[in-house]
Amino acid sequence: MLATNLIRLRAARGWSQEALALEAGLHRTFVAHVERQARNISLDNLERLARALDVAPYRLLKA
């Protein structure tokens, strides 16, 4: 669900993976890997992505 929610919320804002990564203070390839479910994510990075998308962290994990 994380990858699906991340893609949906990012697309709703019209952001590229690079734009989301910049807002979250992460590397673009890290965001791409998370969206492809090729990489695990720490709680710290989950919080960074949620903050950048202006949502509560649980919304990224919610089914």
Secondary structure in CASP SS format (residue, H / E / C, confidence):
PFRMAT SS
TARGET T0000
AUTHOR 0000-0000-0000
METHOD secondary structure of the structure
MODEL  1
M C 1.00
L H 1.00
A H 1.00
T H 1.00
N H 1.00
L H 1.00
I H 1.00
R H 1.00
L H 1.00
R H 1.00
A H 1.00
A H 1.00
R C 1.00
G C 1.00
W C 1.00
S C 1.00
Q H 1.00
E H 1.00
A H 1.00
L H 1.00
A H 1.00
L H 1.00
E H 1.00
A H 1.00
G C 1.00
L C 1.00
H C 1.00
R H 1.00
T H 1.00
F H 1.00
V H 1.00
A H 1.00
H H 1.00
V H 1.00
E H 1.00
R C 1.00
Q C 1.00
A C 1.00
R C 1.00
N C 1.00
I C 1.00
S C 1.00
L H 1.00
D H 1.00
N H 1.00
L H 1.00
E H 1.00
R H 1.00
L H 1.00
A H 1.00
R H 1.00
A H 1.00
L H 1.00
D C 1.00
V C 1.00
A C 1.00
P H 1.00
Y H 1.00
R H 1.00
L H 1.00
L H 1.00
K C 1.00
A C 1.00
END
